[in-house]
């Protein structure tokens, strides 16, 4: 996790640099209480499974199709997407520059 030491802000460039350095599809850069914020950049295929917490996506760059609970919706840079805990969801046919912030919040929920 990136720690905010002497500042109250992180730039998108700093967060994306950490993501690139990690060689992972996501990196958590903020956590406090019941909120966790990550940057997510899937590599060609989004392999997510339903999560146990509610989740918000804020699309930083790119475009594509968002599948959630049986529905498909076009998305683009700047869009806000909400996914309740337990819902099947994924990004499809997204552009190579696709990056999103992911905000998990609230208590863990029992999903089946």
matplotlib code that plots the C-alpha trace (Angstrom):
import matplotlib.pyplot as plt

x = [0.0, 1.2, 1.4, 0.7, 3.6, 3.9, 1.1, -2.7, -2.6, -1.3, -1.2, -2.6, 0.9, 2.3, -0.4, 0.0, 3.8, 3.3, 0.9, 3.5, 6.3, 4.2, 3.6, 0.1, -3.3, -4.2, -2.5, -4.1, -3.0, -5.2, -6.9, -8.6, -11.3, -13.8, -12.6, -10.0, -9.0, -7.1, -6.0, -7.0, -5.7, -6.7, -4.5, -6.9, -9.3, -11.0, -11.1, -12.9, -15.3, -18.0, -16.7, -17.9, -18.1, -19.9, -17.7, -17.4, -15.4, -14.3, -12.9, -9.6, -9.0, -10.3, -13.7, -15.5, -18.4, -19.3, -21.2, -23.0, -25.7, -26.8, -26.7, -24.2, -23.5, -20.9, -18.4, -15.8, -13.3, -14.9, -17.8, -18.9, -20.0, -21.6, -21.6, -23.4, -21.6, -22.1, -23.0, -21.2, -19.4, -16.5, -15.1, -15.3, -13.9, -12.0, -9.4, -5.7, -5.5, -8.3, -7.5, -10.0, -10.0, -11.8, -13.3, -14.4, -16.4, -18.7, -18.8, -18.1, -21.4, -22.2, -22.6, -23.4]
y = [0.0, 3.5, 5.6, 9.3, 10.5, 14.3, 15.0, 14.7, 13.8, 11.3, 12.0, 9.6, 9.3, 8.2, 5.6, 4.3, 4.1, 1.9, -0.3, -0.7, -1.4, -4.0, -6.0, -6.8, -5.8, -3.9, -2.1, -0.8, 2.8, 3.8, 2.0, 3.5, 1.8, 0.1, 1.8, 0.5, 2.2, 0.5, 1.2, -1.6, -2.2, -5.7, -7.2, -8.0, -10.1, -9.1, -12.2, -10.7, -12.8, -11.3, -9.4, -9.5, -5.7, -3.0, -1.4, 1.8, 2.2, 5.6, 5.2, 7.0, 6.3, 4.1, 2.7, -0.6, -2.6, -3.2, -6.3, -6.4, -8.7, -9.8, -6.3, -4.7, -0.9, 1.1, 3.0, 5.7, 7.9, 9.7, 7.3, 6.2, 2.5, 0.9, -2.8, -4.2, -7.0, -10.4, -9.3, -10.9, -8.2, -7.6, -5.2, -6.5, -5.3, -2.5, -0.4, -0.9, 2.3, 1.3, 2.1, 2.5, 3.4, 0.8, 1.8, -1.0, 0.2, -0.9, -4.2, -7.6, -9.3, -12.9, -13.8, -17.2]
z = [0.0, -0.8, 2.4, 2.4, 4.5, 4.3, 1.9, 1.7, -2.0, -4.5, -8.2, -10.8, -12.2, -8.8, -8.4, -12.0, -11.5, -8.4, -10.4, -13.2, -10.7, -9.0, -12.2, -11.0, -12.3, -9.2, -6.3, -3.2, -2.4, 0.4, 3.3, 6.4, 8.5, 6.2, 3.0, 0.6, -2.7, -5.5, -9.1, -11.5, -15.0, -16.3, -19.0, -21.9, -19.8, -16.5, -14.3, -11.4, -9.2, -7.0, -4.0, -0.4, -0.1, -2.1, -4.7, -6.8, -9.9, -11.3, -14.8, -15.1, -18.8, -21.6, -22.6, -23.1, -21.9, -18.2, -17.4, -14.1, -12.9, -16.3, -17.9, -20.2, -20.3, -22.3, -20.2, -20.8, -19.0, -16.1, -15.6, -12.1, -11.7, -8.6, -7.9, -4.8, -2.9, -4.5, -8.0, -10.9, -12.8, -15.2, -17.8, -21.4, -24.8, -23.0, -24.7, -24.0, -22.0, -19.6, -15.9, -13.1, -9.4, -7.3, -4.0, -1.6, 1.4, 4.2, 6.0, 4.5, 3.4, 3.3, -0.4, -1.8]

ax = plt.figure().add_subplot(projection="3d")
ax.plot(x, y, z, "-o")
ax.set_aspect("equal")
plt.show()
